[in-house]
């Protein structure tokens, strides 16, 4: 997936500015996409970051679905939502 006109910034929790925001990384949950609502899930199933990568250290052996979503500074989804997911098998 290619995204243009979007800048990753470390302004998590600040006011929204068009064209900037951050990433929410998800493990084994469906990324929420309700407009105007924070795209956060249960503790331990997501990580908020302005970085382009995140290392999950608590995944057990088995099949996992990992996802990412670009969000506004206040953690609300973009309109339309920008999400990517992959299912993978973790071996010990």
PDB file of N, CA, C and O in Angstrom:
ATOM      1  N   UNK A   1       0.841  -1.170   0.000  1.00  0.00           N
ATOM      2  CA  UNK A   1       0.000   0.000   0.000  1.00  0.00           C
ATOM      3  C   UNK A   1       0.888   1.236   0.000  1.00  0.00           C
ATOM      4  O   UNK A   1       1.884   1.303   0.720  1.00  0.00           O
ATOM      5  N   UNK A   2       0.518   2.194  -0.804  1.00  0.00           N
ATOM      6  CA  UNK A   2       1.269   3.449  -0.893  1.00  0.00           C
ATOM      7  C   UNK A   2       0.350   4.578  -0.442  1.00  0.00           C
ATOM      8  O   UNK A   2      -0.799   4.680  -0.873  1.00  0.00           O
ATOM      9  N   UNK A   3       0.886   5.426   0.440  1.00  0.00           N
ATOM     10  CA  UNK A   3       0.132   6.573   0.955  1.00  0.00           C
ATOM     11  C   UNK A   3       0.912   7.833   0.629  1.00  0.00           C
ATOM     12  O   UNK A   3       2.133   7.871   0.783  1.00  0.00           O
ATOM     13  N   UNK A   4       0.217   8.857   0.183  1.00  0.00           N
ATOM     14  CA  UNK A   4       0.881  10.121  -0.109  1.00  0.00           C
ATOM     15  C   UNK A   4       0.205  11.251   0.661  1.00  0.00           C
ATOM     16  O   UNK A   4      -0.915  11.104   1.151  1.00  0.00           O
ATOM     17  N   UNK A   5       0.895  12.366   0.758  1.00  0.00           N
ATOM     18  CA  UNK A   5       0.376  13.552   1.443  1.00  0.00           C
ATOM     19  C   UNK A   5       0.021  13.284   2.899  1.00  0.00           C
ATOM     20  O   UNK A   5      -0.980  13.788   3.407  1.00  0.00           O
ATOM     21  N   UNK A   6       0.864  12.472   3.576  1.00  0.00           N
ATOM     22  CA  UNK A   6       0.660  12.175   4.990  1.00  0.00           C
ATOM     23  C   UNK A   6       2.021  12.153   5.668  1.00  0.00           C
ATOM     24  O   UNK A   6       2.923  11.443   5.223  1.00  0.00           O
ATOM     25  N   UNK A   7       2.176  12.917   6.732  1.00  0.00           N
ATOM     26  CA  UNK A   7       3.430  12.988   7.470  1.00  0.00           C
ATOM     27  C   UNK A   7       3.274  12.317   8.825  1.00  0.00           C
ATOM     28  O   UNK A   7       2.350  12.635   9.574  1.00  0.00           O
ATOM     29  N   UNK A   8       4.174  11.389   9.147  1.00  0.00           N
ATOM     30  CA  UNK A   8       4.193  10.782  10.476  1.00  0.00           C
ATOM     31  C   UNK A   8       4.823  11.778  11.436  1.00  0.00           C
ATOM     32  O   UNK A   8       5.945  12.239  11.222  1.00  0.00           O
ATOM     33  N   UNK A   9       4.091  12.106  12.497  1.00  0.00           N
ATOM     34  CA  UNK A   9       4.579  13.061  13.489  1.00  0.00           C
ATOM     35  C   UNK A   9       4.329  12.523  14.891  1.00  0.00           C
ATOM     36  O   UNK A   9       3.417  11.725  15.107  1.00  0.00           O
ATOM     37  N   UNK A  10       5.134  12.960  15.826  1.00  0.00           N
ATOM     38  CA  UNK A  10       4.979  12.555  17.215  1.00  0.00           C
ATOM     39  C   UNK A  10       4.175  13.616  17.957  1.00  0.00           C
ATOM     40  O   UNK A  10       4.687  14.299  18.844  1.00  0.00           O
ATOM     41  N   UNK A  11       2.905  13.740  17.575  1.00  0.00           N
ATOM     42  CA  UNK A  11       1.986  14.682  18.214  1.00  0.00           C
ATOM     43  C   UNK A  11       0.788  13.916  18.765  1.00  0.00           C
ATOM     44  O   UNK A  11      -0.350  14.380  18.696  1.00  0.00           O
ATOM     45  N   UNK A  12       1.064  12.739  19.310  1.00  0.00           N
ATOM     46  CA  UNK A  12       0.010  11.846  19.803  1.00  0.00           C
ATOM     47  C   UNK A  12      -0.784  12.553  20.895  1.00  0.00           C
ATOM     48  O   UNK A  12      -0.222  13.051  21.871  1.00  0.00           O
ATOM     49  N   UNK A  13      -2.111  12.586  20.710  1.00  0.00           N
ATOM     50  CA  UNK A  13      -3.007  13.210  21.670  1.00  0.00           C
ATOM     51  C   UNK A  13      -3.212  14.695  21.453  1.00  0.00           C
ATOM     52  O   UNK A  13      -3.987  15.319  22.178  1.00  0.00           O
ATOM     53  N   UNK A  14      -2.536  15.276  20.473  1.00  0.00           N
ATOM     54  CA  UNK A  14      -2.694  16.696  20.200  1.00  0.00           C
ATOM     55  C   UNK A  14      -3.810  16.925  19.183  1.00  0.00           C
ATOM     56  O   UNK A  14      -4.422  15.976  18.691  1.00  0.00           O
ATOM     57  N   UNK A  15      -4.062  18.181  18.880  1.00  0.00           N
ATOM     58  CA  UNK A  15      -5.118  18.540  17.924  1.00  0.00           C
ATOM     59  C   UNK A  15      -4.787  17.993  16.535  1.00  0.00           C
ATOM     60  O   UNK A  15      -3.622  17.895  16.150  1.00  0.00           O
ATOM     61  N   UNK A  16      -5.823  17.645  15.803  1.00  0.00           N
ATOM     62  CA  UNK A  16      -5.649  17.136  14.445  1.00  0.00           C
ATOM     63  C   UNK A  16      -5.241  18.252  13.497  1.00  0.00           C
ATOM     64  O   UNK A  16      -5.737  19.377  13.570  1.00  0.00           O
ATOM     65  N   UNK A  17      -4.325  17.906  12.607  1.00  0.00           N
ATOM     66  CA  UNK A  17      -3.906  18.790  11.526  1.00  0.00           C
ATOM     67  C   UNK A  17      -3.972  17.958  10.259  1.00  0.00           C
ATOM     68  O   UNK A  17      -3.371  16.885  10.207  1.00  0.00           O
ATOM     69  N   UNK A  18      -4.686  18.419   9.229  1.00  0.00           N
ATOM     70  CA  UNK A  18      -4.800  17.623   7.999  1.00  0.00           C
ATOM     71  C   UNK A  18      -3.436  17.211   7.460  1.00  0.00           C
ATOM     72  O   UNK A  18      -2.510  18.018   7.397  1.00  0.00           O
ATOM     73  N   UNK A  19      -3.328  15.947   7.074  1.00  0.00           N
ATOM     74  CA  UNK A  19      -2.116  15.443   6.448  1.00  0.00           C
ATOM     75  C   UNK A  19      -1.035  14.984   7.407  1.00  0.00           C
ATOM     76  O   UNK A  19       0.081  14.685   6.983  1.00  0.00           O
ATOM     77  N   UNK A  20      -1.352  14.923   8.704  1.00  0.00           N
ATOM     78  CA  UNK A  20      -0.359  14.411   9.647  1.00  0.00           C
ATOM     79  C   UNK A  20      -1.031  13.529  10.692  1.00  0.00           C
ATOM     80  O   UNK A  20      -2.232  13.636  10.944  1.00  0.00           O
ATOM     81  N   UNK A  21      -0.229  12.657  11.291  1.00  0.00           N
ATOM     82  CA  UNK A  21      -0.731  11.754  12.321  1.00  0.00           C
ATOM     83  C   UNK A  21       0.314  10.704  12.629  1.00  0.00           C
ATOM     84  O   UNK A  21       1.512  10.948  12.485  1.00  0.00           O
ATOM     85  N   UNK A  22      -0.138   9.540  13.052  1.00  0.00           N
ATOM     86  CA  UNK A  22       0.777   8.482  13.457  1.00  0.00           C
ATOM     87  C   UNK A  22       0.170   7.123  13.125  1.00  0.00           C
ATOM     88  O   UNK A  22      -0.845   7.039  12.433  1.00  0.00           O
ATOM     89  N   UNK A  23       0.799   6.058  13.624  1.00  0.00           N
ATOM     90  CA  UNK A  23       0.384   4.693  13.330  1.00  0.00           C
ATOM     91  C   UNK A  23      -0.078   4.016  14.609  1.00  0.00           C
ATOM     92  O   UNK A  23       0.497   4.227  15.677  1.00  0.00           O
ATOM     93  N   UNK A  24      -1.118   3.202  14.495  1.00  0.00           N
ATOM     94  CA  UNK A  24      -1.471   2.283  15.574  1.00  0.00           C
ATOM     95  C   UNK A  24      -1.227   0.879  15.042  1.00  0.00           C
ATOM     96  O   UNK A  24      -1.770   0.483  14.011  1.00  0.00           O
ATOM     97  N   UNK A  25      -0.391   0.130  15.773  1.00  0.00           N
ATOM     98  CA  UNK A  25      -0.086  -1.268  15.452  1.00  0.00           C
ATOM     99  C   UNK A  25      -1.030  -2.149  16.264  1.00  0.00           C
ATOM    100  O   UNK A  25      -1.263  -1.888  17.444  1.00  0.00           O
ATOM    101  N   UNK A  26      -1.574  -3.194  15.635  1.00  0.00           N
ATOM    102  CA  UNK A  26      -2.539  -4.084  16.298  1.00  0.00           C
ATOM    103  C   UNK A  26      -2.072  -5.528  16.231  1.00  0.00           C
ATOM    104  O   UNK A  26      -1.445  -5.943  15.256  1.00  0.00           O
ATOM    105  N   UNK A  27      -2.380  -6.292  17.273  1.00  0.00           N
ATOM    106  CA  UNK A  27      -2.102  -7.727  17.294  1.00  0.00           C
ATOM    107  C   UNK A  27      -3.386  -8.477  17.640  1.00  0.00           C
ATOM    108  O   UNK A  27      -3.954  -8.308  18.719  1.00  0.00           O
ATOM    109  N   UNK A  28      -3.823  -9.303  16.706  1.00  0.00           N
ATOM    110  CA  UNK A  28      -4.951 -10.222  16.909  1.00  0.00           C
ATOM    111  C   UNK A  28      -6.278  -9.541  17.224  1.00  0.00           C
ATOM    112  O   UNK A  28      -7.111 -10.102  17.935  1.00  0.00           O
ATOM    113  N   UNK A  29      -6.478  -8.341  16.701  1.00  0.00           N
ATOM    114  CA  UNK A  29      -7.762  -7.635  16.810  1.00  0.00           C
ATOM    115  C   UNK A  29      -8.048  -6.934  15.495  1.00  0.00           C
ATOM    116  O   UNK A  29      -7.140  -6.672  14.706  1.00  0.00           O
ATOM    117  N   UNK A  30      -9.301  -6.637  15.271  1.00  0.00           N
ATOM    118  CA  UNK A  30      -9.700  -5.874  14.092  1.00  0.00           C
ATOM    119  C   UNK A  30      -9.534  -4.386  14.394  1.00  0.00           C
ATOM    120  O   UNK A  30     -10.082  -3.912  15.389  1.00  0.00           O
ATOM    121  N   UNK A  31      -8.803  -3.637  13.579  1.00  0.00           N
ATOM    122  CA  UNK A  31      -8.654  -2.202  13.830  1.00  0.00           C
ATOM    123  C   UNK A  31     -10.005  -1.483  13.779  1.00  0.00           C
ATOM    124  O   UNK A  31     -10.738  -1.621  12.799  1.00  0.00           O
ATOM    125  N   UNK A  32     -10.339  -0.724  14.816  1.00  0.00           N
ATOM    126  CA  UNK A  32     -11.601   0.022  14.815  1.00  0.00           C
ATOM    127  C   UNK A  32     -11.564   1.169  13.806  1.00  0.00           C
ATOM    128  O   UNK A  32     -10.533   1.822  13.641  1.00  0.00           O
ATOM    129  N   UNK A  33     -12.679   1.409  13.137  1.00  0.00           N
ATOM    130  CA  UNK A  33     -12.715   2.462  12.114  1.00  0.00           C
ATOM    131  C   UNK A  33     -13.905   3.406  12.274  1.00  0.00           C
ATOM    132  O   UNK A  33     -14.284   4.072  11.310  1.00  0.00           O
ATOM    133  N   UNK A  34     -14.502   3.480  13.458  1.00  0.00           N
ATOM    134  CA  UNK A  34     -15.644   4.366  13.667  1.00  0.00           C
ATOM    135  C   UNK A  34     -15.175   5.822  13.595  1.00  0.00           C
ATOM    136  O   UNK A  34     -14.309   6.230  14.368  1.00  0.00           O
ATOM    137  N   UNK A  35     -15.740   6.605  12.673  1.00  0.00           N
ATOM    138  CA  UNK A  35     -15.321   8.006  12.546  1.00  0.00           C
ATOM    139  C   UNK A  35     -15.493   8.765  13.864  1.00  0.00           C
ATOM    140  O   UNK A  35     -16.506   8.622  14.549  1.00  0.00           O
ATOM    141  N   UNK A  36     -14.483   9.575  14.209  1.00  0.00           N
ATOM    142  CA  UNK A  36     -14.565  10.406  15.394  1.00  0.00           C
ATOM    143  C   UNK A  36     -14.298   9.698  16.708  1.00  0.00           C
ATOM    144  O   UNK A  36     -14.251  10.348  17.752  1.00  0.00           O
ATOM    145  N   UNK A  37     -14.121   8.378  16.685  1.00  0.00           N
ATOM    146  CA  UNK A  37     -13.852   7.605  17.900  1.00  0.00           C
ATOM    147  C   UNK A  37     -12.411   7.114  17.889  1.00  0.00           C
ATOM    148  O   UNK A  37     -11.927   6.689  16.840  1.00  0.00           O
ATOM    149  N   UNK A  38     -11.703   7.157  19.026  1.00  0.00           N
ATOM    150  CA  UNK A  38     -10.334   6.651  19.056  1.00  0.00           C
ATOM    151  C   UNK A  38     -10.266   5.202  18.572  1.00  0.00           C
ATOM    152  O   UNK A  38     -11.105   4.378  18.935  1.00  0.00           O
ATOM    153  N   UNK A  39      -9.269   4.903  17.757  1.00  0.00           N
ATOM    154  CA  UNK A  39      -9.114   3.571  17.156  1.00  0.00           C
ATOM    155  C   UNK A  39      -8.280   2.667  18.066  1.00  0.00           C
ATOM    156  O   UNK A  39      -7.385   1.960  17.602  1.00  0.00           O
ATOM    157  N   UNK A  40      -8.581   2.698  19.356  1.00  0.00           N
ATOM    158  CA  UNK A  40      -7.844   1.912  20.336  1.00  0.00           C
ATOM    159  C   UNK A  40      -8.637   0.662  20.703  1.00  0.00           C
ATOM    160  O   UNK A  40      -9.868   0.674  20.711  1.00  0.00           O
ATOM    161  N   UNK A  41      -7.921  -0.407  21.003  1.00  0.00           N
ATOM    162  CA  UNK A  41      -8.533  -1.677  21.393  1.00  0.00           C
ATOM    163  C   UNK A  41      -8.089  -1.992  22.822  1.00  0.00           C
ATOM    164  O   UNK A  41      -7.559  -1.121  23.510  1.00  0.00           O
ATOM    165  N   UNK A  42      -8.301  -3.221  23.268  1.00  0.00           N
ATOM    166  CA  UNK A  42      -7.953  -3.602  24.639  1.00  0.00           C
ATOM    167  C   UNK A  42      -6.457  -3.429  24.906  1.00  0.00           C
ATOM    168  O   UNK A  42      -5.643  -3.624  24.003  1.00  0.00           O
ATOM    169  N   UNK A  43      -6.088  -3.066  26.134  1.00  0.00           N
ATOM    170  CA  UNK A  43      -4.665  -2.948  26.469  1.00  0.00           C
ATOM    171  C   UNK A  43      -3.902  -4.219  26.101  1.00  0.00           C
ATOM    172  O   UNK A  43      -4.382  -5.334  26.305  1.00  0.00           O
ATOM    173  N   UNK A  44      -2.699  -4.023  25.551  1.00  0.00           N
ATOM    174  CA  UNK A  44      -1.868  -5.146  25.144  1.00  0.00           C
ATOM    175  C   UNK A  44      -2.094  -5.617  23.721  1.00  0.00           C
ATOM    176  O   UNK A  44      -1.337  -6.444  23.213  1.00  0.00           O
ATOM    177  N   UNK A  45      -3.157  -5.084  23.054  1.00  0.00           N
ATOM    178  CA  UNK A  45      -3.447  -5.482  21.678  1.00  0.00           C
ATOM    179  C   UNK A  45      -3.071  -4.404  20.672  1.00  0.00           C
ATOM    180  O   UNK A  45      -3.236  -4.596  19.468  1.00  0.00           O
ATOM    181  N   UNK A  46      -2.568  -3.274  21.154  1.00  0.00           N
ATOM    182  CA  UNK A  46      -2.180  -2.200  20.248  1.00  0.00           C
ATOM    183  C   UNK A  46      -0.982  -1.447  20.795  1.00  0.00           C
ATOM    184  O   UNK A  46      -0.666  -1.518  21.982  1.00  0.00           O
ATOM    185  N   UNK A  47      -0.322  -0.723  19.898  1.00  0.00           N
ATOM    186  CA  UNK A  47       0.778   0.170  20.273  1.00  0.00           C
ATOM    187  C   UNK A  47       0.677   1.407  19.387  1.00  0.00           C
ATOM    188  O   UNK A  47       0.566   1.287  18.166  1.00  0.00           O
ATOM    189  N   UNK A  48       0.713   2.573  19.980  1.00  0.00           N
ATOM    190  CA  UNK A  48       0.641   3.842  19.268  1.00  0.00           C
ATOM    191  C   UNK A  48       2.067   4.354  19.058  1.00  0.00           C
ATOM    192  O   UNK A  48       2.867   4.384  19.993  1.00  0.00           O
ATOM    193  N   UNK A  49       2.379   4.757  17.818  1.00  0.00           N
ATOM    194  CA  UNK A  49       3.759   5.160  17.538  1.00  0.00           C
ATOM    195  C   UNK A  49       3.844   6.064  16.306  1.00  0.00           C
ATOM    196  O   UNK A  49       3.013   5.987  15.401  1.00  0.00           O
ATOM    197  N   UNK A  50       4.862   6.914  16.298  1.00  0.00           N
ATOM    198  CA  UNK A  50       5.172   7.693  15.102  1.00  0.00           C
ATOM    199  C   UNK A  50       6.270   6.997  14.302  1.00  0.00           C
ATOM    200  O   UNK A  50       6.718   7.523  13.283  1.00  0.00           O
ATOM    201  N   UNK A  51       6.709   5.822  14.750  1.00  0.00           N
ATOM    202  CA  UNK A  51       7.750   5.054  14.060  1.00  0.00           C
ATOM    203  C   UNK A  51       7.149   4.144  12.996  1.00  0.00           C
ATOM    204  O   UNK A  51       5.995   3.728  13.103  1.00  0.00           O
ATOM    205  N   UNK A  52       7.932   3.841  11.979  1.00  0.00           N
ATOM    206  CA  UNK A  52       7.438   3.010  10.874  1.00  0.00           C
ATOM    207  C   UNK A  52       7.599   1.517  11.119  1.00  0.00           C
ATOM    208  O   UNK A  52       7.352   0.717  10.217  1.00  0.00           O
ATOM    209  N   UNK A  53       8.007   1.125  12.322  1.00  0.00           N
ATOM    210  CA  UNK A  53       8.066  -0.297  12.660  1.00  0.00           C
ATOM    211  C   UNK A  53       7.822  -0.474  14.150  1.00  0.00           C
ATOM    212  O   UNK A  53       8.038   0.440  14.945  1.00  0.00           O
ATOM    213  N   UNK A  54       7.367  -1.669  14.512  1.00  0.00           N
ATOM    214  CA  UNK A  54       7.148  -2.020  15.910  1.00  0.00           C
ATOM    215  C   UNK A  54       7.419  -3.510  16.066  1.00  0.00           C
ATOM    216  O   UNK A  54       7.007  -4.305  15.222  1.00  0.00           O
ATOM    217  N   UNK A  55       8.106  -3.894  17.134  1.00  0.00           N
ATOM    218  CA  UNK A  55       8.435  -5.288  17.397  1.00  0.00           C
ATOM    219  C   UNK A  55       7.534  -5.813  18.506  1.00  0.00           C
ATOM    220  O   UNK A  55       7.634  -5.386  19.656  1.00  0.00           O
ATOM    221  N   UNK A  56       6.652  -6.745  18.148  1.00  0.00           N
ATOM    222  CA  UNK A  56       5.809  -7.400  19.159  1.00  0.00           C
ATOM    223  C   UNK A  56       6.663  -8.449  19.872  1.00  0.00           C
ATOM    224  O   UNK A  56       7.217  -9.337  19.224  1.00  0.00           O
ATOM    225  N   UNK A  57       6.773  -8.357  21.172  1.00  0.00           N
ATOM    226  CA  UNK A  57       7.606  -9.287  21.935  1.00  0.00           C
ATOM    227  C   UNK A  57       6.797 -10.296  22.730  1.00  0.00           C
ATOM    228  O   UNK A  57       7.371 -11.203  23.332  1.00  0.00           O
ATOM    229  N   UNK A  58       5.487 -10.162  22.745  1.00  0.00           N
ATOM    230  CA  UNK A  58       4.657 -11.037  23.569  1.00  0.00           C
ATOM    231  C   UNK A  58       3.801 -12.012  22.762  1.00  0.00           C
ATOM    232  O   UNK A  58       2.796 -12.506  23.273  1.00  0.00           O
ATOM    233  N   UNK A  59       4.173 -12.295  21.527  1.00  0.00           N
ATOM    234  CA  UNK A  59       3.383 -13.207  20.704  1.00  0.00           C
ATOM    235  C   UNK A  59       3.783 -14.653  20.975  1.00  0.00           C
ATOM    236  O   UNK A  59       4.964 -14.997  20.934  1.00  0.00           O
ATOM    237  N   UNK A  60       2.800 -15.487  21.248  1.00  0.00           N
ATOM    238  CA  UNK A  60       3.052 -16.903  21.490  1.00  0.00           C
ATOM    239  C   UNK A  60       3.099 -17.658  20.169  1.00  0.00           C
ATOM    240  O   UNK A  60       2.705 -17.131  19.129  1.00  0.00           O
ATOM    241  N   UNK A  61       3.583 -18.894  20.215  1.00  0.00           N
ATOM    242  CA  UNK A  61       3.630 -19.735  19.022  1.00  0.00           C
ATOM    243  C   UNK A  61       2.218 -19.930  18.487  1.00  0.00           C
ATOM    244  O   UNK A  61       1.296 -20.209  19.252  1.00  0.00           O
ATOM    245  N   UNK A  62       2.047 -19.786  17.181  1.00  0.00           N
ATOM    246  CA  UNK A  62       0.747 -19.976  16.545  1.00  0.00           C
ATOM    247  C   UNK A  62       0.467 -18.911  15.506  1.00  0.00           C
ATOM    248  O   UNK A  62       1.351 -18.139  15.133  1.00  0.00           O
ATOM    249  N   UNK A  63      -0.760 -18.876  15.047  1.00  0.00           N
ATOM    250  CA  UNK A  63      -1.183 -17.953  13.992  1.00  0.00           C
ATOM    251  C   UNK A  63      -1.625 -16.629  14.619  1.00  0.00           C
ATOM    252  O   UNK A  63      -2.377 -16.603  15.593  1.00  0.00           O
ATOM    253  N   UNK A  64      -1.136 -15.531  14.034  1.00  0.00           N
ATOM    254  CA  UNK A  64      -1.484 -14.188  14.509  1.00  0.00           C
ATOM    255  C   UNK A  64      -1.833 -13.303  13.326  1.00  0.00           C
ATOM    256  O   UNK A  64      -1.304 -13.475  12.228  1.00  0.00           O
ATOM    257  N   UNK A  65      -2.726 -12.357  13.561  1.00  0.00           N
ATOM    258  CA  UNK A  65      -3.041 -11.334  12.579  1.00  0.00           C
ATOM    259  C   UNK A  65      -2.516 -10.011  13.116  1.00  0.00           C
ATOM    260  O   UNK A  65      -2.922  -9.553  14.185  1.00  0.00           O
ATOM    261  N   UNK A  66      -1.609  -9.406  12.363  1.00  0.00           N
ATOM    262  CA  UNK A  66      -1.035  -8.116  12.734  1.00  0.00           C
ATOM    263  C   UNK A  66      -1.555  -7.063  11.777  1.00  0.00           C
ATOM    264  O   UNK A  66      -1.686  -7.305  10.577  1.00  0.00           O
ATOM    265  N   UNK A  67      -1.850  -5.892  12.317  1.00  0.00           N
ATOM    266  CA  UNK A  67      -2.386  -4.831  11.485  1.00  0.00           C
ATOM    267  C   UNK A  67      -1.797  -3.484  11.834  1.00  0.00           C
ATOM    268  O   UNK A  67      -1.217  -3.305  12.905  1.00  0.00           O
ATOM    269  N   UNK A  68      -1.946  -2.554  10.941  1.00  0.00           N
ATOM    270  CA  UNK A  68      -1.541  -1.164  11.154  1.00  0.00           C
ATOM    271  C   UNK A  68      -2.638  -0.262  10.616  1.00  0.00           C
ATOM    272  O   UNK A  68      -3.339  -0.605   9.664  1.00  0.00           O
ATOM    273  N   UNK A  69      -2.771   0.886  11.240  1.00  0.00           N
ATOM    274  CA  UNK A  69      -3.733   1.880  10.770  1.00  0.00           C
ATOM    275  C   UNK A  69      -3.117   3.269  10.934  1.00  0.00           C
ATOM    276  O   UNK A  69      -2.581   3.599  11.992  1.00  0.00           O
ATOM    277  N   UNK A  70      -3.199   4.067   9.889  1.00  0.00           N
ATOM    278  CA  UNK A  70      -2.822   5.470   9.999  1.00  0.00           C
ATOM    279  C   UNK A  70      -3.972   6.204  10.670  1.00  0.00           C
ATOM    280  O   UNK A  70      -5.135   6.016  10.314  1.00  0.00           O
ATOM    281  N   UNK A  71      -3.634   7.041  11.641  1.00  0.00           N
ATOM    282  CA  UNK A  71      -4.670   7.770  12.377  1.00  0.00           C
ATOM    283  C   UNK A  71      -4.268   9.232  12.540  1.00  0.00           C
ATOM    284  O   UNK A  71      -3.110   9.605  12.351  1.00  0.00           O
ATOM    285  N   UNK A  72      -5.244  10.035  12.890  1.00  0.00           N
ATOM    286  CA  UNK A  72      -5.018  11.442  13.194  1.00  0.00           C
ATOM    287  C   UNK A  72      -4.263  11.577  14.517  1.00  0.00           C
ATOM    288  O   UNK A  72      -4.083  10.596  15.237  1.00  0.00           O
ATOM    289  N   UNK A  73      -3.826  12.789  14.830  1.00  0.00           N
ATOM    290  CA  UNK A  73      -3.103  13.028  16.080  1.00  0.00           C
ATOM    291  C   UNK A  73      -3.887  12.584  17.314  1.00  0.00           C
ATOM    292  O   UNK A  73      -3.286  12.167  18.304  1.00  0.00           O
ATOM    293  N   UNK A  74      -5.221  12.665  17.272  1.00  0.00           N
ATOM    294  CA  UNK A  74      -6.039  12.283  18.432  1.00  0.00           C
ATOM    295  C   UNK A  74      -6.461  10.807  18.413  1.00  0.00           C
ATOM    296  O   UNK A  74      -7.386  10.421  19.127  1.00  0.00           O
ATOM    297  N   UNK A  75      -5.791   9.986  17.603  1.00  0.00           N
ATOM    298  CA  UNK A  75      -6.035   8.534  17.494  1.00  0.00           C
ATOM    299  C   UNK A  75      -7.317   8.157  16.763  1.00  0.00           C
ATOM    300  O   UNK A  75      -7.697   6.986  16.775  1.00  0.00           O
ATOM    301  N   UNK A  76      -7.993   9.105  16.131  1.00  0.00           N
ATOM    302  CA  UNK A  76      -9.179   8.766  15.359  1.00  0.00           C
ATOM    303  C   UNK A  76      -8.764   8.351  13.948  1.00  0.00           C
ATOM    304  O   UNK A  76      -7.757   8.832  13.428  1.00  0.00           O
ATOM    305  N   UNK A  77      -9.552   7.443  13.321  1.00  0.00           N
ATOM    306  CA  UNK A  77      -9.202   6.972  11.974  1.00  0.00           C
ATOM    307  C   UNK A  77      -9.260   8.088  10.937  1.00  0.00           C
ATOM    308  O   UNK A  77     -10.009   9.054  11.084  1.00  0.00           O
ATOM    309  N   UNK A  78      -8.462   7.938   9.892  1.00  0.00           N
ATOM    310  CA  UNK A  78      -8.562   8.833   8.749  1.00  0.00           C
ATOM    311  C   UNK A  78      -9.861   8.530   8.014  1.00  0.00           C
ATOM    312  O   UNK A  78     -10.480   7.490   8.243  1.00  0.00           O
ATOM    313  N   UNK A  79     -10.269   9.426   7.143  1.00  0.00           N
ATOM    314  CA  UNK A  79     -11.476   9.203   6.349  1.00  0.00           C
ATOM    315  C   UNK A  79     -11.107   9.321   4.874  1.00  0.00           C
ATOM    316  O   UNK A  79     -10.788  10.416   4.410  1.00  0.00           O
ATOM    317  N   UNK A  80     -11.144   8.209   4.122  1.00  0.00           N
ATOM    318  CA  UNK A  80     -11.485   6.849   4.552  1.00  0.00           C
ATOM    319  C   UNK A  80     -10.335   6.234   5.354  1.00  0.00           C
ATOM    320  O   UNK A  80      -9.196   6.695   5.274  1.00  0.00           O
ATOM    321  N   UNK A  81     -10.653   5.167   6.144  1.00  0.00           N
ATOM    322  CA  UNK A  81      -9.614   4.501   6.934  1.00  0.00           C
ATOM    323  C   UNK A  81      -8.483   3.947   6.046  1.00  0.00           C
ATOM    324  O   UNK A  81      -8.718   3.512   4.919  1.00  0.00           O
ATOM    325  N   UNK A  82      -7.263   3.975   6.580  1.00  0.00           N
ATOM    326  CA  UNK A  82      -6.093   3.435   5.884  1.00  0.00           C
ATOM    327  C   UNK A  82      -5.523   2.324   6.769  1.00  0.00           C
ATOM    328  O   UNK A  82      -4.890   2.587   7.792  1.00  0.00           O
ATOM    329  N   UNK A  83      -5.761   1.083   6.353  1.00  0.00           N
ATOM    330  CA  UNK A  83      -5.420  -0.092   7.163  1.00  0.00           C
ATOM    331  C   UNK A  83      -4.716  -1.127   6.289  1.00  0.00           C
ATOM    332  O   UNK A  83      -5.025  -1.270   5.105  1.00  0.00           O
ATOM    333  N   UNK A  84      -3.771  -1.842   6.887  1.00  0.00           N
ATOM    334  CA  UNK A  84      -3.150  -3.007   6.253  1.00  0.00           C
ATOM    335  C   UNK A  84      -3.044  -4.093   7.313  1.00  0.00           C
ATOM    336  O   UNK A  84      -2.741  -3.807   8.471  1.00  0.00           O
ATOM    337  N   UNK A  85      -3.295  -5.356   6.914  1.00  0.00           N
ATOM    338  CA  UNK A  85      -3.207  -6.482   7.834  1.00  0.00           C
ATOM    339  C   UNK A  85      -2.514  -7.650   7.155  1.00  0.00           C
ATOM    340  O   UNK A  85      -2.548  -7.791   5.932  1.00  0.00           O
ATOM    341  N   UNK A  86      -1.876  -8.495   7.984  1.00  0.00           N
ATOM    342  CA  UNK A  86      -1.233  -9.705   7.496  1.00  0.00           C
ATOM    343  C   UNK A  86      -1.427 -10.789   8.549  1.00  0.00           C
ATOM    344  O   UNK A  86      -1.358 -10.520   9.748  1.00  0.00           O
ATOM    345  N   UNK A  87      -1.668 -12.007   8.098  1.00  0.00           N
ATOM    346  CA  UNK A  87      -1.754 -13.150   8.988  1.00  0.00           C
ATOM    347  C   UNK A  87      -0.474 -13.961   8.829  1.00  0.00           C
ATOM    348  O   UNK A  87      -0.014 -14.212   7.715  1.00  0.00           O
ATOM    349  N   UNK A  88       0.091 -14.365   9.963  1.00  0.00           N
ATOM    350  CA  UNK A  88       1.365 -15.066   9.923  1.00  0.00           C
ATOM    351  C   UNK A  88       1.414 -16.140  11.009  1.00  0.00           C
ATOM    352  O   UNK A  88       0.631 -16.116  11.958  1.00  0.00           O
ATOM    353  N   UNK A  89       2.336 -17.072  10.856  1.00  0.00           N
ATOM    354  CA  UNK A  89       2.541 -18.125  11.842  1.00  0.00           C
ATOM    355  C   UNK A  89       3.843 -17.861  12.578  1.00  0.00           C
ATOM    356  O   UNK A  89       4.897 -17.729  11.955  1.00  0.00           O
ATOM    357  N   UNK A  90       3.775 -17.784  13.897  1.00  0.00           N
ATOM    358  CA  UNK A  90       4.951 -17.567  14.730  1.00  0.00           C
ATOM    359  C   UNK A  90       5.424 -18.921  15.236  1.00  0.00           C
ATOM    360  O   UNK A  90       4.658 -19.659  15.855  1.00  0.00           O
ATOM    361  N   UNK A  91       6.679 -19.245  14.975  1.00  0.00           N
ATOM    362  CA  UNK A  91       7.274 -20.493  15.457  1.00  0.00           C
ATOM    363  C   UNK A  91       8.228 -20.184  16.603  1.00  0.00           C
ATOM    364  O   UNK A  91       8.895 -19.149  16.606  1.00  0.00           O
ATOM    365  N   UNK A  92       8.287 -21.086  17.574  1.00  0.00           N
ATOM    366  CA  UNK A  92       9.198 -20.846  18.718  1.00  0.00           C
ATOM    367  C   UNK A  92      10.619 -21.222  18.362  1.00  0.00           C
ATOM    368  O   UNK A  92      11.519 -21.091  19.192  1.00  0.00           O
TER     369      UNK A  92
END
